[in-house]
Amino acid sequence: MFNNSDFSFNLNINTKYIGEKVKIPDFNWYAERIIPYLSQEYHIIEYKFEFTF
């Protein structure tokens, strides 16, 4: 938690990748499952994904 309205979390267990050879997380997979829940429960208005390799 950064303040009353900003938070961050890491998805690093059983990460879903776009391919087996290319280790880039499948951000769409996460967005389709997480964003609707967060929008409904916490009324989020903005989100972003970052990738660090």
C-alpha positions as MATLAB code, in Angstrom:
seq = 'MFNNSDFSFNLNINTKYIGEKVKIPDFNWYAERIIPYLSQEYHIIEYKFEFTF';
ca = [
       0.000    0.000    0.000;
       1.336    3.397   -0.937;
      -1.510    5.530    0.392;
      -5.290    5.250    0.746;
      -5.837    4.741   -2.976;
      -2.677    3.157   -4.459;
      -1.419   -0.373   -4.035;
       0.832   -2.829   -5.785;
       1.223   -6.590   -5.837;
       3.475   -9.114   -7.548;
       2.282  -12.170   -9.391;
       5.221  -14.522   -9.107;
       3.847  -17.967   -8.231;
       2.709  -20.161  -11.126;
       3.044  -17.235  -13.528;
       1.099  -17.559  -16.772;
       3.304  -16.858  -19.818;
       2.405  -16.128  -23.437;
       4.564  -19.055  -24.531;
       6.817  -21.722  -23.104;
       9.976  -20.426  -24.791;
       9.237  -16.725  -24.318;
       8.995  -15.942  -20.613;
       6.767  -12.870  -20.939;
       3.798  -12.878  -18.549;
       0.390  -13.140  -20.191;
      -0.979   -9.820  -18.954;
      -4.328  -10.402  -20.661;
      -4.848  -13.591  -18.667;
      -4.394  -11.649  -15.430;
      -6.385   -8.617  -16.561;
      -9.405  -10.704  -17.556;
      -9.532  -12.321  -14.110;
      -8.306   -9.668  -11.696;
      -9.449   -6.296  -13.077;
     -13.208   -7.092  -13.072;
     -13.020   -8.168   -9.420;
     -10.993   -5.123   -8.357;
     -13.307   -2.809  -10.301;
     -16.375   -4.230   -8.598;
     -14.956   -4.417   -5.073;
     -12.668   -1.377   -4.984;
     -13.934    0.834   -7.823;
     -10.551    1.108   -9.533;
     -10.331    3.636  -12.315;
      -6.787    3.048  -13.530;
      -4.336    0.165  -13.688;
      -1.068   -0.692  -15.361;
       1.156   -3.719  -15.765;
       4.937   -3.610  -15.640;
       7.374   -6.302  -16.614;
      10.860   -6.577  -15.109;
      13.194   -9.230  -16.424;
];
